[in-house]
Amino acid sequence: MKMLKLARLVLLLSTTSFLTNSLAQNFPQTAKARIDVREGAINDMVFSPDGHHLAIASTKSLHLYDAKTHKALISFTGHTESVLAVAFSPNGKLLVSGGSDETVRLWQTDTGELLRTREEHWGAVNALAFSADGETFWSGSNDDREIRSWFSSDGGRGSVRQYSSQYRKPTDVYTATAFSPDAEILARASTATAPDMGDGFLIFLRSLHGTSTSHIFLAEHAHPVNVLTLHVDGKTLATGSTDKTIQLWHTNDTDKPLHILAKHTGGITDIAFSATGKLLASGSTDKTVQLWDVETGKPLDTLTGHTSKLTAVTFSGDKTLASGSSNGTVMLWDLKEVALTD
């Protein structure tokens, strides 16, 4: 009998050790929480302006989580295909989402009610932003030349902005679209090249309230730019590519990049500036998140623990980072533990 009890105790300790080690492998010590959405890849994420909620766009639907308790609050259902982009209104009361079903949907955050659905886009909607006053929001698609603005109060009829360039050919496609945080500036990357300008791929920068292109320049990547993001001041642009590098540009001086960030061993899948713009986070197919000092371009820390490629990164202020992966896992990181922040 004593031998049987001893054997059971050894088995229990071994099982406990196995489970503990398995959890440790999937939940790194530097991460403060893990959310398993379990609905395919995480396509986009954004924290509410007050930092209390995290909206997660996945393969099947849009979810709202409590950013403190990490509990699921609401699932927004209506998209018929993958949800690719999501944005909060400045007061946090509205969410707008875009998807592969070529629709833009406006939601009430406290109830999950679908307020409006717009179907005017001709391609998958993968870029969204609210204006600073929350009265309008913008939507963009890489599959067409249209950028649309909408009234958030009633869904609006929407207005269309057509953008073209002498360098773009019918065979050229947009590979990434981004808005500045206040929806004042639009950035788009294209497979278009301009041999008379040098080697690289064209980036278009435009004021959304102007009538002409502000800048056209070449991103000096070896492969097309697949991710873009604009700094909170609208003066710095980050471009990422499958060539494993990120380039930082000043939007008024685009002859050469400010910095070339090279540490990832896989292609860049997403990039994001922190709220103050001091930090840049990048996700990669190498399953890591890299933190960078924006002013110097130097790497600060590498976050490991994801078991599949990264697909989305987003900040809450300068203190918390969320990273999502292709297997539906989201990690929340306390940056006081992993990087030098003020």
C-alpha positions in Angstrom: 0.0 0.0 0.0 2.8 2.4 0.9 4.6 1.6 -2.4 1.3 2.4 -4.3 0.9 5.7 -2.5 4.5 6.6 -3.2 4.1 5.7 -6.9 0.9 7.9 -7.1 2.8 10.8 -5.4 5.7 10.5 -7.9 3.2 10.4 -10.8 1.4 13.5 -9.5 4.7 15.4 -9.1 5.8 14.4 -12.5 2.5 15.5 -14.1 2.5 18.8 -12.2 6.1 19.4 -13.3 5.2 18.6 -16.9 2.2 21.0 -16.9 4.2 23.7 -15.2 7.0 23.5 -17.7 4.4 23.4 -20.6 2.8 26.6 -19.3 6.1 28.2 -18.8 7.0 27.5 -22.4 3.8 29.1 -23.6 3.6 31.9 -21.1 7.0 33.8 -20.8 7.9 35.3 -17.5 8.1 38.8 -18.9 4.5 38.6 -20.2 1.8 39.6 -17.7 -1.1 37.9 -19.3 -2.2 35.7 -22.2 -5.5 35.6 -24.1 -6.4 32.7 -26.3 -9.0 33.9 -28.8 -8.9 30.5 -30.6 -10.5 31.8 -33.8 -7.6 31.7 -36.3 -5.1 34.5 -36.8 -5.2 37.8 -34.9 -5.4 40.3 -37.8 -5.5 43.6 -35.8 -5.8 44.9 -32.3 -6.3 48.3 -30.6 -6.6 49.5 -27.0 -9.4 51.9 -26.1 -8.2 55.5 -25.6 -8.6 55.1 -21.8 -6.7 51.8 -21.9 -9.5 49.9 -20.2 -10.4 47.7 -23.2 -8.7 45.8 -26.0 -10.5 45.2 -29.3 -9.2 42.1 -31.2 -10.0 41.4 -34.9 -9.7 37.8 -35.8 -10.4 35.4 -38.6 -14.0 35.0 -37.7 -15.2 38.0 -35.7 -14.4 41.0 -33.5 -14.0 40.7 -29.8 -13.8 43.2 -26.9 -11.8 42.2 -23.8 -11.2 43.9 -20.4 -7.6 45.0 -20.5 -7.2 44.6 -16.8 -8.9 41.3 -16.1 -8.4 39.9 -19.6 -11.9 38.6 -19.7 -14.0 38.5 -22.9 -16.8 41.1 -22.8 -18.5 41.2 -26.2 -18.3 39.5 -29.5 -19.4 41.7 -32.4 -20.8 39.4 -35.1 -21.8 40.5 -38.6 -18.8 40.3 -40.9 -19.1 37.3 -43.2 -15.3 36.9 -43.7 -12.1 37.8 -41.7 -12.1 41.1 -39.8 -8.9 42.8 -40.8 -8.9 46.2 -39.1 -10.4 47.9 -36.1 -10.4 51.4 -34.6 -11.9 53.1 -31.5 -13.5 56.5 -31.6 -11.7 59.1 -29.4 -14.3 58.8 -26.6 -14.2 55.0 -26.8 -18.0 54.7 -27.4 -17.8 53.5 -31.0 -15.8 50.9 -32.8 -15.4 50.7 -36.6 -14.2 47.5 -38.3 -13.3 46.5 -41.8 -13.0 43.1 -43.3 -12.4 40.7 -46.2 -16.1 40.9 -47.0 -15.4 44.5 -48.3 -17.6 46.1 -45.7 -17.1 48.8 -43.0 -19.2 48.3 -39.8 -19.8 50.8 -37.0 -20.6 49.4 -33.5 -21.7 50.6 -30.1 -19.0 49.4 -27.7 -21.1 49.1 -24.5 -23.8 47.0 -26.1 -22.2 45.4 -29.2 -25.0 46.8 -31.3 -24.3 47.2 -35.0 -25.2 50.8 -36.0 -24.3 50.9 -39.7 -22.9 48.7 -42.5 -21.3 50.3 -45.6 -20.6 48.2 -48.7 -19.1 50.6 -51.1 -15.5 49.4 -51.1 -14.4 47.2 -54.0 -11.8 45.3 -52.0 -10.9 44.0 -48.5 -11.0 46.9 -46.0 -7.8 46.8 -43.9 -7.1 50.4 -42.8 -9.3 52.5 -40.5 -9.0 55.7 -38.4 -11.2 58.2 -36.6 -10.7 62.0 -36.9 -9.5 63.7 -33.7 -13.0 65.1 -33.0 -14.7 61.7 -33.6 -17.1 63.2 -36.1 -15.8 61.2 -39.1 -13.8 58.1 -39.8 -11.8 56.9 -42.8 -11.5 53.5 -44.4 -9.1 52.2 -47.0 -8.4 49.1 -49.1 -5.3 48.0 -50.8 -7.3 46.4 -53.6 -8.7 49.6 -55.1 -7.8 53.3 -55.4 -10.4 54.5 -53.1 -10.2 56.1 -49.6 -13.5 56.8 -48.1 -14.7 59.1 -45.3 -17.9 58.6 -43.3 -19.9 60.5 -40.7 -19.8 58.6 -37.4 -23.1 60.0 -36.2 -25.2 58.4 -38.9 -23.0 56.3 -41.0 -23.1 59.0 -43.7 -23.2 58.6 -47.5 -19.4 58.8 -47.5 -17.1 60.6 -49.8 -14.5 59.0 -52.1 -10.9 60.2 -52.6 -9.1 58.8 -55.7 -5.3 58.8 -55.7 -3.1 58.1 -58.6 0.4 58.8 -59.8 2.2 59.0 -63.1 4.4 56.2 -61.9 1.7 53.7 -61.2 0.7 51.2 -63.9 -2.5 49.2 -64.1 -0.5 46.1 -62.9 0.7 47.9 -59.8 -1.1 47.2 -56.5 -1.1 48.9 -53.1 0.6 46.7 -50.6 -0.1 48.7 -47.4 -2.3 51.6 -46.3 -2.1 53.6 -43.0 -3.6 56.7 -41.5 -2.1 59.0 -38.9 -3.6 58.7 -35.4 -5.8 61.8 -36.0 -6.7 60.8 -39.6 -5.0 63.9 -41.0 -2.4 62.1 -43.2 -2.6 59.0 -45.5 0.3 56.8 -46.3 0.2 54.1 -49.0 2.8 51.7 -50.3 2.8 50.3 -53.8 4.6 47.7 -55.9 5.2 50.6 -58.3 8.8 51.6 -58.9 10.3 54.8 -60.4 13.6 54.0 -62.2 14.4 57.7 -62.6 14.3 58.1 -58.8 16.5 55.1 -57.9 15.9 51.6 -56.5 13.0 50.9 -54.2 9.2 50.9 -54.0 7.0 54.0 -54.1 5.4 55.4 -50.9 2.6 58.0 -51.3 2.1 60.5 -48.5 -1.0 62.8 -48.7 -2.9 65.2 -46.5 -6.5 63.9 -46.4 -7.7 67.4 -46.5 -5.6 68.5 -49.5 -6.0 68.0 -53.2 -2.4 67.1 -54.2 0.1 64.5 -53.1 2.4 65.8 -50.4 5.3 63.5 -51.1 6.2 60.6 -53.3 9.4 58.8 -52.4 11.1 55.4 -52.7 11.4 53.1 -49.7 14.8 51.5 -50.1 13.6 47.9 -49.3 14.7 44.9 -51.2 11.1 43.6 -51.3 7.8 45.6 -51.4 6.6 47.3 -48.2 3.9 45.2 -46.6 3.3 47.3 -43.4 3.2 51.0 -42.6 2.5 53.1 -39.6 2.6 56.8 -38.8 4.0 58.5 -35.7 1.6 60.4 -33.5 3.1 63.7 -34.7 2.5 62.7 -38.3 6.1 63.6 -39.2 7.7 60.1 -38.9 6.8 57.1 -41.0 7.8 53.5 -40.4 7.9 51.0 -43.2 8.3 47.3 -42.9 9.0 44.6 -45.5 9.5 40.9 -46.0 13.2 41.8 -46.4 13.3 41.6 -42.6 14.0 45.3 -42.1 12.1 48.4 -40.9 12.9 51.9 -42.1 12.1 55.1 -40.3 11.5 58.2 -42.5 10.9 61.9 -41.8 7.9 62.8 -43.9 9.4 66.2 -44.9 12.9 64.7 -45.8 12.6 61.5 -47.7 15.9 61.4 -49.5 17.3 58.8 -47.0 15.7 56.9 -44.1 16.5 58.2 -40.6 17.3 54.7 -39.5 17.3 51.2 -40.8 16.2 48.7 -38.1 17.6 45.2 -38.8 17.5 42.5 -36.2 14.6 40.2 -37.1 15.4 37.0 -38.8 12.0 36.8 -40.5 9.8 39.1 -42.5 8.1 42.1 -40.8 4.4 41.5 -40.2 3.3 44.5 -38.2 4.7 47.7 -36.6 3.4 50.2 -34.1 4.5 53.4 -32.4 3.8 53.9 -28.7 1.5 56.8 -27.6 4.4 59.2 -27.1 6.2 57.9 -30.1 9.4 57.0 -28.1 9.1 53.3 -28.8 8.4 51.2 -31.9 7.3 47.6 -31.7 7.7 45.2 -34.6 6.3 41.7 -35.1 7.8 39.1 -37.4 7.5 35.7 -38.9 10.4 34.8 -36.7 7.8 34.6 -33.8 9.4 37.5 -31.9 8.5 41.0 -31.0 11.3 43.6 -31.1 11.2 46.9 -29.2 13.2 49.9 -30.7 14.2 53.3 -29.6 12.7 55.6 -32.2 15.2 58.5 -31.7 18.3 56.4 -32.1 17.0 53.4 -34.0 18.6 51.0 -31.6 17.0 47.8 -30.4 15.9 47.7 -26.8 14.6 44.2 -26.1 13.4 41.1 -27.9 10.1 39.5 -26.6 9.9 35.8 -27.0 7.2 33.2 -26.1 4.9 33.1 -29.1 4.8 29.7 -30.8 3.7 31.0 -34.3 4.4 34.0 -36.4 3.4 37.5 -35.1 0.5 39.1 -36.9 -0.4 42.2 -34.9 1.2 44.6 -32.3 -0.3 47.5 -30.4 0.5 49.8 -27.5 -1.6 51.1 -24.6 0.3 54.3 -23.7 4.0 53.6 -23.3 3.7 51.0 -20.6 1.7 48.0 -22.1 2.1 46.2 -25.3 -0.2 43.6 -26.8 1.1 41.1 -29.5 -1.0 38.7 -31.5 -0.1 35.7 -33.5 -1.3 33.5 -36.3 -2.6 30.8 -33.9 -5.0 33.2 -32.1 -2.8 33.9 -29.1 -2.4 37.4 -27.6 0.3 38.2 -25.1 0.2 41.3 -22.9 3.6 42.7 -21.8 4.5 45.1 -19.0 7.1 47.3 -20.6 8.5 48.3 -17.3 9.8 44.7 -17.1 11.3 44.5 -20.5 12.5 47.9 -21.7 13.8 51.2 -20.4 10.9 53.6 -20.5 10.3 56.8 -18.6 
